[in-house]
Amino acid sequence: MHKRLWALAVAAALAPAGAFADETREPSQDTEKKELEIGTKVGQKIPQLKLELWDLAGKEPVKSAFDTHATDKPTAYLFVSGTCQWCVKYQERMTALVKKYGEKGIGFVIVYPMTKERNADKQAWHKKTGFMAPFVDDADASVAKNLGVTKTPEVILASKEGEILFRGGLDDSPNDAAKVKNAYFASACEDLLSGRKVAVTTAPMYG
C-alpha cells in the first residue's frame, strides 16, 4: 500500500466515531433561535397583557377576553383619543388603515388610554370613526404604561408570535394627508404581509 494511503487508513481507524461526520450532526443549542426578551422595543416580544375588548359591531356592545401572547395573526395596537387634536386630524386615515389591513389579515386593537374620558364618550367616538376593530377602555392608562406609549396616535405592530416589528407614528404629514411622503405604518404592514423584513421600524409621532 502506498505510504500516504496507508497513513490515511490508520488515521481513520484511530479517529473517534463521528469525527468525519460534522456535516451530519444536529445543530448545537447555541445556534438555535433563542426566545425573545420581553420588552417594548422593536425586536422584543410584547409584554403579556390580558385585556377586555369591547366590540361595537352589533347593536349591543360585546365584551371578550384578549391575551397579547395568544394571538393567531399579526396584531396592531393603535392608541387613540377622541379629544386629541392629532387623532381628529388622522381619523379618516386611521379608519382607512384599519379597514385595509384588517381585510388583509392584520388584527387591530384600538386602545383608549385617556383617564379623563368616560367609556360612553370613547364608545361614541369609536362608532363615529367607523373603526372596524374592537377597543380597550384603558381607563387607568395601564396598558399604555406597560407598552411604553406616551402619545396619541401611536401604533405598535407585532408579529403573530408577538415580536414588535414597528412602533411610532403613522406617517410624516399629520396636517395634510395629500402631502404624505412616508407612510411609515402602511409600509411596515406591506413588508410584513409580503414576508419581507420591516425596513422602517420606528417613526416620529405628533401627539
Rosetta constraint file for C-alpha pairs under 8 A:
AtomPair CA 1 CA 5 HARMONIC 6.76 0.50
AtomPair CA 1 CA 6 HARMONIC 6.04 0.50
AtomPair CA 2 CA 6 HARMONIC 6.03 0.50
AtomPair CA 3 CA 7 HARMONIC 6.18 0.50
AtomPair CA 4 CA 8 HARMONIC 6.35 0.50
AtomPair CA 5 CA 9 HARMONIC 6.21 0.50
AtomPair CA 6 CA 10 HARMONIC 6.30 0.50
AtomPair CA 7 CA 11 HARMONIC 6.17 0.50
AtomPair CA 8 CA 12 HARMONIC 6.13 0.50
AtomPair CA 9 CA 13 HARMONIC 6.25 0.50
AtomPair CA 10 CA 14 HARMONIC 6.26 0.50
AtomPair CA 11 CA 15 HARMONIC 6.01 0.50
AtomPair CA 15 CA 19 HARMONIC 6.45 0.50
AtomPair CA 18 CA 22 HARMONIC 7.10 0.50
AtomPair CA 21 CA 25 HARMONIC 6.78 0.50
AtomPair CA 27 CA 31 HARMONIC 6.43 0.50
AtomPair CA 27 CA 32 HARMONIC 7.30 0.50
AtomPair CA 28 CA 32 HARMONIC 7.01 0.50
AtomPair CA 36 CA 43 HARMONIC 7.69 0.50
AtomPair CA 36 CA 44 HARMONIC 5.68 0.50
AtomPair CA 36 CA 45 HARMONIC 5.58 0.50
AtomPair CA 36 CA 163 HARMONIC 7.53 0.50
AtomPair CA 37 CA 44 HARMONIC 5.38 0.50
AtomPair CA 37 CA 45 HARMONIC 5.91 0.50
AtomPair CA 38 CA 44 HARMONIC 5.63 0.50
AtomPair CA 38 CA 45 HARMONIC 4.66 0.50
AtomPair CA 38 CA 46 HARMONIC 5.96 0.50
AtomPair CA 38 CA 47 HARMONIC 5.64 0.50
AtomPair CA 39 CA 44 HARMONIC 5.31 0.50
AtomPair CA 39 CA 45 HARMONIC 5.83 0.50
AtomPair CA 39 CA 46 HARMONIC 5.72 0.50
AtomPair CA 39 CA 47 HARMONIC 5.84 0.50
AtomPair CA 40 CA 44 HARMONIC 6.42 0.50
AtomPair CA 40 CA 45 HARMONIC 7.32 0.50
AtomPair CA 40 CA 46 HARMONIC 5.94 0.50
AtomPair CA 40 CA 47 HARMONIC 7.06 0.50
AtomPair CA 40 CA 147 HARMONIC 5.65 0.50
AtomPair CA 40 CA 148 HARMONIC 6.35 0.50
AtomPair CA 40 CA 164 HARMONIC 7.44 0.50
AtomPair CA 41 CA 164 HARMONIC 6.86 0.50
AtomPair CA 42 CA 163 HARMONIC 7.54 0.50
AtomPair CA 42 CA 164 HARMONIC 4.87 0.50
AtomPair CA 42 CA 165 HARMONIC 5.50 0.50
AtomPair CA 42 CA 166 HARMONIC 6.13 0.50
AtomPair CA 42 CA 167 HARMONIC 7.13 0.50
AtomPair CA 42 CA 201 HARMONIC 6.91 0.50
AtomPair CA 42 CA 202 HARMONIC 7.94 0.50
AtomPair CA 43 CA 163 HARMONIC 5.95 0.50
AtomPair CA 43 CA 164 HARMONIC 5.43 0.50
AtomPair CA 43 CA 165 HARMONIC 6.27 0.50
AtomPair CA 44 CA 163 HARMONIC 5.57 0.50
AtomPair CA 44 CA 164 HARMONIC 5.77 0.50
AtomPair CA 45 CA 161 HARMONIC 7.93 0.50
AtomPair CA 45 CA 162 HARMONIC 5.29 0.50
AtomPair CA 45 CA 163 HARMONIC 4.34 0.50
AtomPair CA 45 CA 164 HARMONIC 5.96 0.50
AtomPair CA 46 CA 68 HARMONIC 7.29 0.50
AtomPair CA 46 CA 69 HARMONIC 7.72 0.50
AtomPair CA 46 CA 147 HARMONIC 7.59 0.50
AtomPair CA 46 CA 158 HARMONIC 7.36 0.50
AtomPair CA 46 CA 162 HARMONIC 5.61 0.50
AtomPair CA 46 CA 163 HARMONIC 6.12 0.50
AtomPair CA 46 CA 164 HARMONIC 6.12 0.50
AtomPair CA 47 CA 68 HARMONIC 7.36 0.50
AtomPair CA 47 CA 69 HARMONIC 7.79 0.50
AtomPair CA 47 CA 146 HARMONIC 7.34 0.50
AtomPair CA 47 CA 147 HARMONIC 7.13 0.50
AtomPair CA 48 CA 67 HARMONIC 6.86 0.50
AtomPair CA 48 CA 68 HARMONIC 5.39 0.50
AtomPair CA 48 CA 69 HARMONIC 5.54 0.50
AtomPair CA 49 CA 67 HARMONIC 5.79 0.50
AtomPair CA 49 CA 68 HARMONIC 5.48 0.50
AtomPair CA 49 CA 69 HARMONIC 7.50 0.50
AtomPair CA 49 CA 143 HARMONIC 7.63 0.50
AtomPair CA 50 CA 65 HARMONIC 7.05 0.50
AtomPair CA 50 CA 66 HARMONIC 5.65 0.50
AtomPair CA 50 CA 67 HARMONIC 4.51 0.50
AtomPair CA 50 CA 68 HARMONIC 6.61 0.50
AtomPair CA 51 CA 65 HARMONIC 5.88 0.50
AtomPair CA 51 CA 66 HARMONIC 4.99 0.50
AtomPair CA 51 CA 67 HARMONIC 6.21 0.50
AtomPair CA 51 CA 68 HARMONIC 7.96 0.50
AtomPair CA 51 CA 136 HARMONIC 7.10 0.50
AtomPair CA 52 CA 63 HARMONIC 6.51 0.50
AtomPair CA 52 CA 64 HARMONIC 5.74 0.50
AtomPair CA 52 CA 65 HARMONIC 4.92 0.50
AtomPair CA 52 CA 66 HARMONIC 6.14 0.50
AtomPair CA 52 CA 136 HARMONIC 6.24 0.50
AtomPair CA 52 CA 137 HARMONIC 7.95 0.50
AtomPair CA 53 CA 62 HARMONIC 8.00 0.50
AtomPair CA 53 CA 63 HARMONIC 5.40 0.50
AtomPair CA 53 CA 64 HARMONIC 5.23 0.50
AtomPair CA 53 CA 65 HARMONIC 6.18 0.50
AtomPair CA 53 CA 66 HARMONIC 6.67 0.50
AtomPair CA 53 CA 134 HARMONIC 5.88 0.50
AtomPair CA 53 CA 135 HARMONIC 5.44 0.50
AtomPair CA 53 CA 136 HARMONIC 5.13 0.50
AtomPair CA 53 CA 137 HARMONIC 7.85 0.50
AtomPair CA 54 CA 61 HARMONIC 6.24 0.50
AtomPair CA 54 CA 62 HARMONIC 5.69 0.50
AtomPair CA 54 CA 63 HARMONIC 4.72 0.50
AtomPair CA 54 CA 64 HARMONIC 6.83 0.50
AtomPair CA 54 CA 134 HARMONIC 5.31 0.50
AtomPair CA 54 CA 135 HARMONIC 5.19 0.50
AtomPair CA 54 CA 136 HARMONIC 6.24 0.50
AtomPair CA 54 CA 137 HARMONIC 7.86 0.50
AtomPair CA 55 CA 61 HARMONIC 5.61 0.50
AtomPair CA 55 CA 62 HARMONIC 5.04 0.50
AtomPair CA 55 CA 63 HARMONIC 6.23 0.50
AtomPair CA 55 CA 64 HARMONIC 7.93 0.50
AtomPair CA 55 CA 133 HARMONIC 7.10 0.50
AtomPair CA 55 CA 134 HARMONIC 4.47 0.50
AtomPair CA 55 CA 135 HARMONIC 6.66 0.50
AtomPair CA 56 CA 60 HARMONIC 6.70 0.50
AtomPair CA 56 CA 61 HARMONIC 4.85 0.50
AtomPair CA 56 CA 62 HARMONIC 6.61 0.50
AtomPair CA 56 CA 123 HARMONIC 7.85 0.50
AtomPair CA 56 CA 127 HARMONIC 7.34 0.50
AtomPair CA 56 CA 134 HARMONIC 6.82 0.50
AtomPair CA 57 CA 61 HARMONIC 7.53 0.50
AtomPair CA 57 CA 132 HARMONIC 7.55 0.50
AtomPair CA 58 CA 62 HARMONIC 7.83 0.50
AtomPair CA 66 CA 70 HARMONIC 7.74 0.50
AtomPair CA 67 CA 71 HARMONIC 6.99 0.50
AtomPair CA 68 CA 162 HARMONIC 7.18 0.50
AtomPair CA 69 CA 161 HARMONIC 7.49 0.50
AtomPair CA 69 CA 162 HARMONIC 6.30 0.50
AtomPair CA 71 CA 75 HARMONIC 7.53 0.50
AtomPair CA 71 CA 160 HARMONIC 6.00 0.50
AtomPair CA 71 CA 161 HARMONIC 7.31 0.50
AtomPair CA 71 CA 162 HARMONIC 7.60 0.50
AtomPair CA 72 CA 160 HARMONIC 5.79 0.50
AtomPair CA 73 CA 105 HARMONIC 7.09 0.50
AtomPair CA 73 CA 106 HARMONIC 6.39 0.50
AtomPair CA 73 CA 107 HARMONIC 6.55 0.50
AtomPair CA 73 CA 159 HARMONIC 7.01 0.50
AtomPair CA 73 CA 160 HARMONIC 4.37 0.50
AtomPair CA 73 CA 161 HARMONIC 7.96 0.50
AtomPair CA 74 CA 105 HARMONIC 7.50 0.50
AtomPair CA 74 CA 106 HARMONIC 5.16 0.50
AtomPair CA 74 CA 107 HARMONIC 6.03 0.50
AtomPair CA 74 CA 157 HARMONIC 7.37 0.50
AtomPair CA 74 CA 158 HARMONIC 5.68 0.50
AtomPair CA 74 CA 159 HARMONIC 4.34 0.50
AtomPair CA 74 CA 160 HARMONIC 4.18 0.50
AtomPair CA 74 CA 161 HARMONIC 7.66 0.50
AtomPair CA 74 CA 162 HARMONIC 7.62 0.50
AtomPair CA 75 CA 106 HARMONIC 5.55 0.50
AtomPair CA 75 CA 107 HARMONIC 4.42 0.50
AtomPair CA 75 CA 108 HARMONIC 5.56 0.50
AtomPair CA 75 CA 109 HARMONIC 7.38 0.50
AtomPair CA 75 CA 157 HARMONIC 5.92 0.50
AtomPair CA 75 CA 158 HARMONIC 5.39 0.50
AtomPair CA 75 CA 159 HARMONIC 6.51 0.50
AtomPair CA 75 CA 160 HARMONIC 6.89 0.50
AtomPair CA 76 CA 106 HARMONIC 7.04 0.50
AtomPair CA 76 CA 107 HARMONIC 6.12 0.50
AtomPair CA 76 CA 108 HARMONIC 4.84 0.50
AtomPair CA 76 CA 109 HARMONIC 6.29 0.50
AtomPair CA 76 CA 155 HARMONIC 6.58 0.50
AtomPair CA 76 CA 156 HARMONIC 5.54 0.50
AtomPair CA 76 CA 157 HARMONIC 4.33 0.50
AtomPair CA 76 CA 158 HARMONIC 6.24 0.50
AtomPair CA 77 CA 108 HARMONIC 6.00 0.50
AtomPair CA 77 CA 109 HARMONIC 4.93 0.50
AtomPair CA 77 CA 110 HARMONIC 5.97 0.50
AtomPair CA 77 CA 111 HARMONIC 6.84 0.50
AtomPair CA 77 CA 155 HARMONIC 5.48 0.50
AtomPair CA 77 CA 156 HARMONIC 5.12 0.50
AtomPair CA 77 CA 157 HARMONIC 6.45 0.50
AtomPair CA 78 CA 108 HARMONIC 7.21 0.50
AtomPair CA 78 CA 109 HARMONIC 6.22 0.50
AtomPair CA 78 CA 110 HARMONIC 4.84 0.50
AtomPair CA 78 CA 111 HARMONIC 5.89 0.50
AtomPair CA 78 CA 153 HARMONIC 7.00 0.50
AtomPair CA 78 CA 154 HARMONIC 5.95 0.50
AtomPair CA 78 CA 155 HARMONIC 4.40 0.50
AtomPair CA 78 CA 156 HARMONIC 6.61 0.50
AtomPair CA 79 CA 110 HARMONIC 5.98 0.50
AtomPair CA 79 CA 111 HARMONIC 4.66 0.50
AtomPair CA 79 CA 112 HARMONIC 5.96 0.50
AtomPair CA 79 CA 113 HARMONIC 7.04 0.50
AtomPair CA 79 CA 144 HARMONIC 7.92 0.50
AtomPair CA 79 CA 149 HARMONIC 7.96 0.50
AtomPair CA 79 CA 151 HARMONIC 7.83 0.50
AtomPair CA 79 CA 152 HARMONIC 5.65 0.50
AtomPair CA 79 CA 153 HARMONIC 5.37 0.50
AtomPair CA 79 CA 154 HARMONIC 5.26 0.50
AtomPair CA 79 CA 155 HARMONIC 6.12 0.50
AtomPair CA 80 CA 84 HARMONIC 7.64 0.50
AtomPair CA 80 CA 87 HARMONIC 6.20 0.50
AtomPair CA 80 CA 110 HARMONIC 7.07 0.50
AtomPair CA 80 CA 111 HARMONIC 6.20 0.50
AtomPair CA 80 CA 112 HARMONIC 5.45 0.50
AtomPair CA 80 CA 113 HARMONIC 7.33 0.50
AtomPair CA 80 CA 152 HARMONIC 5.06 0.50
AtomPair CA 80 CA 153 HARMONIC 4.95 0.50
AtomPair CA 80 CA 154 HARMONIC 7.22 0.50
AtomPair CA 81 CA 87 HARMONIC 6.30 0.50
AtomPair CA 81 CA 112 HARMONIC 5.74 0.50
AtomPair CA 81 CA 113 HARMONIC 7.29 0.50
AtomPair CA 81 CA 114 HARMONIC 6.63 0.50
AtomPair CA 81 CA 122 HARMONIC 7.67 0.50
AtomPair CA 81 CA 152 HARMONIC 6.65 0.50
AtomPair CA 81 CA 153 HARMONIC 7.54 0.50
AtomPair CA 82 CA 87 HARMONIC 6.76 0.50
AtomPair CA 82 CA 88 HARMONIC 6.76 0.50
AtomPair CA 82 CA 121 HARMONIC 7.97 0.50
AtomPair CA 82 CA 122 HARMONIC 6.85 0.50
AtomPair CA 82 CA 125 HARMONIC 5.84 0.50
AtomPair CA 83 CA 87 HARMONIC 7.71 0.50
AtomPair CA 83 CA 88 HARMONIC 7.56 0.50
AtomPair CA 84 CA 88 HARMONIC 6.35 0.50
AtomPair CA 84 CA 152 HARMONIC 7.09 0.50
AtomPair CA 84 CA 207 HARMONIC 7.54 0.50
AtomPair CA 85 CA 89 HARMONIC 6.29 0.50
AtomPair CA 85 CA 207 HARMONIC 8.00 0.50
AtomPair CA 86 CA 90 HARMONIC 6.15 0.50
AtomPair CA 86 CA 152 HARMONIC 7.26 0.50
AtomPair CA 86 CA 153 HARMONIC 6.95 0.50
AtomPair CA 86 CA 174 HARMONIC 6.96 0.50
AtomPair CA 86 CA 206 HARMONIC 6.95 0.50
AtomPair CA 86 CA 207 HARMONIC 5.80 0.50
AtomPair CA 87 CA 91 HARMONIC 5.62 0.50
AtomPair CA 87 CA 152 HARMONIC 6.61 0.50
AtomPair CA 87 CA 153 HARMONIC 5.71 0.50
AtomPair CA 87 CA 207 HARMONIC 7.83 0.50
AtomPair CA 89 CA 174 HARMONIC 6.62 0.50
AtomPair CA 89 CA 175 HARMONIC 6.50 0.50
AtomPair CA 90 CA 94 HARMONIC 5.93 0.50
AtomPair CA 90 CA 174 HARMONIC 6.59 0.50
AtomPair CA 91 CA 95 HARMONIC 6.17 0.50
AtomPair CA 91 CA 129 HARMONIC 6.61 0.50
AtomPair CA 92 CA 96 HARMONIC 6.18 0.50
AtomPair CA 92 CA 129 HARMONIC 7.30 0.50
AtomPair CA 93 CA 97 HARMONIC 6.11 0.50
AtomPair CA 93 CA 177 HARMONIC 7.64 0.50
AtomPair CA 94 CA 98 HARMONIC 6.14 0.50
AtomPair CA 95 CA 99 HARMONIC 6.26 0.50
AtomPair CA 95 CA 129 HARMONIC 6.42 0.50
AtomPair CA 95 CA 130 HARMONIC 6.46 0.50
AtomPair CA 95 CA 131 HARMONIC 5.35 0.50
AtomPair CA 95 CA 132 HARMONIC 7.59 0.50
AtomPair CA 96 CA 100 HARMONIC 5.99 0.50
AtomPair CA 97 CA 101 HARMONIC 5.96 0.50
AtomPair CA 97 CA 102 HARMONIC 7.82 0.50
AtomPair CA 97 CA 186 HARMONIC 7.42 0.50
AtomPair CA 98 CA 102 HARMONIC 5.48 0.50
AtomPair CA 98 CA 108 HARMONIC 6.80 0.50
AtomPair CA 98 CA 131 HARMONIC 6.72 0.50
AtomPair CA 98 CA 132 HARMONIC 6.56 0.50
AtomPair CA 98 CA 133 HARMONIC 7.33 0.50
AtomPair CA 99 CA 103 HARMONIC 6.13 0.50
AtomPair CA 99 CA 131 HARMONIC 7.42 0.50
AtomPair CA 99 CA 132 HARMONIC 6.12 0.50
AtomPair CA 100 CA 104 HARMONIC 6.60 0.50
AtomPair CA 101 CA 105 HARMONIC 6.40 0.50
AtomPair CA 101 CA 106 HARMONIC 5.62 0.50
AtomPair CA 101 CA 189 HARMONIC 7.37 0.50
AtomPair CA 102 CA 106 HARMONIC 4.87 0.50
AtomPair CA 102 CA 107 HARMONIC 5.73 0.50
AtomPair CA 102 CA 108 HARMONIC 6.80 0.50
AtomPair CA 102 CA 132 HARMONIC 7.88 0.50
AtomPair CA 107 CA 133 HARMONIC 7.90 0.50
AtomPair CA 108 CA 133 HARMONIC 5.75 0.50
AtomPair CA 108 CA 134 HARMONIC 7.35 0.50
AtomPair CA 109 CA 133 HARMONIC 6.24 0.50
AtomPair CA 109 CA 134 HARMONIC 5.76 0.50
AtomPair CA 109 CA 135 HARMONIC 5.58 0.50
AtomPair CA 109 CA 136 HARMONIC 7.15 0.50
AtomPair CA 110 CA 133 HARMONIC 6.83 0.50
AtomPair CA 110 CA 134 HARMONIC 6.27 0.50
AtomPair CA 110 CA 135 HARMONIC 4.40 0.50
AtomPair CA 110 CA 136 HARMONIC 6.19 0.50
AtomPair CA 111 CA 135 HARMONIC 5.54 0.50
AtomPair CA 111 CA 136 HARMONIC 4.75 0.50
AtomPair CA 111 CA 137 HARMONIC 6.45 0.50
AtomPair CA 111 CA 138 HARMONIC 6.47 0.50
AtomPair CA 112 CA 122 HARMONIC 7.11 0.50
AtomPair CA 112 CA 135 HARMONIC 7.31 0.50
AtomPair CA 112 CA 136 HARMONIC 6.12 0.50
AtomPair CA 112 CA 137 HARMONIC 5.35 0.50
AtomPair CA 112 CA 138 HARMONIC 5.43 0.50
AtomPair CA 112 CA 139 HARMONIC 7.55 0.50
AtomPair CA 113 CA 137 HARMONIC 6.82 0.50
AtomPair CA 113 CA 138 HARMONIC 4.55 0.50
AtomPair CA 113 CA 139 HARMONIC 6.06 0.50
AtomPair CA 113 CA 140 HARMONIC 7.10 0.50
AtomPair CA 113 CA 141 HARMONIC 4.70 0.50
AtomPair CA 113 CA 142 HARMONIC 7.87 0.50
AtomPair CA 113 CA 143 HARMONIC 7.39 0.50
AtomPair CA 113 CA 144 HARMONIC 6.31 0.50
AtomPair CA 114 CA 138 HARMONIC 7.11 0.50
AtomPair CA 114 CA 139 HARMONIC 6.53 0.50
AtomPair CA 114 CA 140 HARMONIC 7.76 0.50
AtomPair CA 114 CA 141 HARMONIC 6.60 0.50
AtomPair CA 115 CA 138 HARMONIC 7.44 0.50
AtomPair CA 115 CA 139 HARMONIC 4.96 0.50
AtomPair CA 115 CA 140 HARMONIC 5.62 0.50
AtomPair CA 115 CA 141 HARMONIC 6.42 0.50
AtomPair CA 116 CA 139 HARMONIC 7.98 0.50
AtomPair CA 117 CA 121 HARMONIC 6.43 0.50
AtomPair CA 117 CA 122 HARMONIC 6.84 0.50
AtomPair CA 117 CA 139 HARMONIC 7.89 0.50
AtomPair CA 118 CA 122 HARMONIC 6.39 0.50
AtomPair CA 119 CA 123 HARMONIC 6.14 0.50
AtomPair CA 119 CA 137 HARMONIC 6.60 0.50
AtomPair CA 119 CA 139 HARMONIC 7.98 0.50
AtomPair CA 120 CA 124 HARMONIC 6.15 0.50
AtomPair CA 121 CA 125 HARMONIC 6.25 0.50
AtomPair CA 122 CA 126 HARMONIC 6.00 0.50
AtomPair CA 122 CA 137 HARMONIC 7.60 0.50
AtomPair CA 123 CA 127 HARMONIC 6.20 0.50
AtomPair CA 124 CA 128 HARMONIC 6.19 0.50
AtomPair CA 125 CA 129 HARMONIC 6.16 0.50
AtomPair CA 126 CA 130 HARMONIC 6.51 0.50
AtomPair CA 126 CA 131 HARMONIC 6.25 0.50
AtomPair CA 127 CA 131 HARMONIC 6.87 0.50
AtomPair CA 138 CA 142 HARMONIC 6.56 0.50
AtomPair CA 138 CA 143 HARMONIC 6.20 0.50
AtomPair CA 138 CA 144 HARMONIC 7.61 0.50
AtomPair CA 141 CA 145 HARMONIC 6.22 0.50
AtomPair CA 142 CA 146 HARMONIC 6.02 0.50
AtomPair CA 143 CA 147 HARMONIC 6.21 0.50
AtomPair CA 144 CA 148 HARMONIC 5.95 0.50
AtomPair CA 144 CA 149 HARMONIC 4.83 0.50
AtomPair CA 144 CA 150 HARMONIC 7.01 0.50
AtomPair CA 145 CA 149 HARMONIC 6.08 0.50
AtomPair CA 145 CA 150 HARMONIC 7.62 0.50
AtomPair CA 149 CA 154 HARMONIC 7.17 0.50
AtomPair CA 151 CA 205 HARMONIC 7.35 0.50
AtomPair CA 151 CA 206 HARMONIC 7.74 0.50
AtomPair CA 151 CA 207 HARMONIC 5.04 0.50
AtomPair CA 152 CA 205 HARMONIC 7.93 0.50
AtomPair CA 152 CA 206 HARMONIC 7.79 0.50
AtomPair CA 152 CA 207 HARMONIC 4.96 0.50
AtomPair CA 153 CA 169 HARMONIC 6.73 0.50
AtomPair CA 153 CA 170 HARMONIC 7.82 0.50
AtomPair CA 153 CA 205 HARMONIC 7.40 0.50
AtomPair CA 153 CA 206 HARMONIC 7.73 0.50
AtomPair CA 153 CA 207 HARMONIC 6.13 0.50
AtomPair CA 154 CA 167 HARMONIC 7.27 0.50
AtomPair CA 154 CA 168 HARMONIC 5.30 0.50
AtomPair CA 154 CA 169 HARMONIC 5.20 0.50
AtomPair CA 154 CA 170 HARMONIC 7.23 0.50
AtomPair CA 154 CA 205 HARMONIC 6.85 0.50
AtomPair CA 155 CA 166 HARMONIC 7.92 0.50
AtomPair CA 155 CA 167 HARMONIC 5.56 0.50
AtomPair CA 155 CA 168 HARMONIC 5.59 0.50
AtomPair CA 155 CA 169 HARMONIC 6.44 0.50
AtomPair CA 155 CA 170 HARMONIC 7.28 0.50
AtomPair CA 155 CA 185 HARMONIC 7.86 0.50
AtomPair CA 156 CA 164 HARMONIC 6.98 0.50
AtomPair CA 156 CA 165 HARMONIC 7.76 0.50
AtomPair CA 156 CA 166 HARMONIC 5.81 0.50
AtomPair CA 156 CA 167 HARMONIC 4.35 0.50
AtomPair CA 156 CA 168 HARMONIC 6.76 0.50
AtomPair CA 157 CA 164 HARMONIC 5.92 0.50
AtomPair CA 157 CA 165 HARMONIC 5.68 0.50
AtomPair CA 157 CA 166 HARMONIC 5.10 0.50
AtomPair CA 157 CA 167 HARMONIC 6.25 0.50
AtomPair CA 158 CA 162 HARMONIC 5.19 0.50
AtomPair CA 158 CA 163 HARMONIC 5.13 0.50
AtomPair CA 158 CA 164 HARMONIC 4.29 0.50
AtomPair CA 158 CA 165 HARMONIC 5.43 0.50
AtomPair CA 158 CA 166 HARMONIC 7.12 0.50
AtomPair CA 159 CA 163 HARMONIC 5.19 0.50
AtomPair CA 159 CA 164 HARMONIC 6.54 0.50
AtomPair CA 159 CA 165 HARMONIC 6.72 0.50
AtomPair CA 165 CA 188 HARMONIC 7.81 0.50
AtomPair CA 165 CA 198 HARMONIC 6.63 0.50
AtomPair CA 165 CA 201 HARMONIC 6.14 0.50
AtomPair CA 166 CA 185 HARMONIC 7.52 0.50
AtomPair CA 166 CA 188 HARMONIC 6.73 0.50
AtomPair CA 166 CA 198 HARMONIC 7.54 0.50
AtomPair CA 166 CA 200 HARMONIC 7.40 0.50
AtomPair CA 166 CA 201 HARMONIC 4.30 0.50
AtomPair CA 166 CA 202 HARMONIC 5.64 0.50
AtomPair CA 167 CA 201 HARMONIC 6.40 0.50
AtomPair CA 167 CA 202 HARMONIC 5.14 0.50
AtomPair CA 167 CA 203 HARMONIC 6.84 0.50
AtomPair CA 168 CA 185 HARMONIC 7.98 0.50
AtomPair CA 168 CA 202 HARMONIC 5.35 0.50
AtomPair CA 168 CA 203 HARMONIC 4.65 0.50
AtomPair CA 168 CA 204 HARMONIC 5.89 0.50
AtomPair CA 168 CA 205 HARMONIC 6.03 0.50
AtomPair CA 169 CA 184 HARMONIC 7.23 0.50
AtomPair CA 169 CA 185 HARMONIC 7.17 0.50
AtomPair CA 169 CA 202 HARMONIC 7.79 0.50
AtomPair CA 169 CA 203 HARMONIC 5.25 0.50
AtomPair CA 169 CA 204 HARMONIC 5.36 0.50
AtomPair CA 169 CA 205 HARMONIC 4.41 0.50
AtomPair CA 169 CA 206 HARMONIC 7.29 0.50
AtomPair CA 170 CA 183 HARMONIC 6.38 0.50
AtomPair CA 170 CA 184 HARMONIC 5.61 0.50
AtomPair CA 170 CA 185 HARMONIC 5.00 0.50
AtomPair CA 170 CA 186 HARMONIC 7.51 0.50
AtomPair CA 170 CA 203 HARMONIC 7.48 0.50
AtomPair CA 170 CA 205 HARMONIC 7.65 0.50
AtomPair CA 171 CA 180 HARMONIC 6.59 0.50
AtomPair CA 171 CA 181 HARMONIC 7.74 0.50
AtomPair CA 171 CA 182 HARMONIC 5.59 0.50
AtomPair CA 171 CA 183 HARMONIC 4.43 0.50
AtomPair CA 171 CA 184 HARMONIC 5.11 0.50
AtomPair CA 171 CA 185 HARMONIC 6.79 0.50
AtomPair CA 171 CA 203 HARMONIC 7.62 0.50
AtomPair CA 172 CA 180 HARMONIC 5.84 0.50
AtomPair CA 172 CA 181 HARMONIC 6.57 0.50
AtomPair CA 172 CA 182 HARMONIC 5.69 0.50
AtomPair CA 172 CA 183 HARMONIC 6.87 0.50
AtomPair CA 172 CA 184 HARMONIC 7.73 0.50
AtomPair CA 172 CA 204 HARMONIC 7.75 0.50
AtomPair CA 173 CA 177 HARMONIC 6.25 0.50
AtomPair CA 173 CA 179 HARMONIC 6.13 0.50
AtomPair CA 173 CA 180 HARMONIC 5.04 0.50
AtomPair CA 173 CA 181 HARMONIC 7.57 0.50
AtomPair CA 174 CA 206 HARMONIC 7.25 0.50
AtomPair CA 176 CA 180 HARMONIC 7.17 0.50
AtomPair CA 183 CA 187 HARMONIC 6.00 0.50
AtomPair CA 184 CA 188 HARMONIC 6.30 0.50
AtomPair CA 184 CA 200 HARMONIC 6.85 0.50
AtomPair CA 184 CA 202 HARMONIC 7.91 0.50
AtomPair CA 184 CA 203 HARMONIC 6.56 0.50
AtomPair CA 185 CA 189 HARMONIC 6.29 0.50
AtomPair CA 186 CA 190 HARMONIC 6.22 0.50
AtomPair CA 187 CA 191 HARMONIC 6.17 0.50
AtomPair CA 187 CA 198 HARMONIC 7.96 0.50
AtomPair CA 187 CA 200 HARMONIC 7.76 0.50
AtomPair CA 188 CA 192 HARMONIC 6.17 0.50
AtomPair CA 188 CA 198 HARMONIC 5.40 0.50
AtomPair CA 188 CA 199 HARMONIC 7.04 0.50
AtomPair CA 188 CA 200 HARMONIC 6.68 0.50
AtomPair CA 188 CA 201 HARMONIC 7.19 0.50
AtomPair CA 189 CA 193 HARMONIC 6.09 0.50
AtomPair CA 190 CA 194 HARMONIC 6.01 0.50
AtomPair CA 191 CA 195 HARMONIC 6.25 0.50
AtomPair CA 191 CA 196 HARMONIC 4.89 0.50
AtomPair CA 191 CA 197 HARMONIC 6.22 0.50
AtomPair CA 191 CA 198 HARMONIC 5.25 0.50
AtomPair CA 191 CA 199 HARMONIC 7.33 0.50
AtomPair CA 192 CA 196 HARMONIC 5.80 0.50
AtomPair CA 192 CA 197 HARMONIC 6.73 0.50
AtomPair CA 192 CA 198 HARMONIC 6.24 0.50
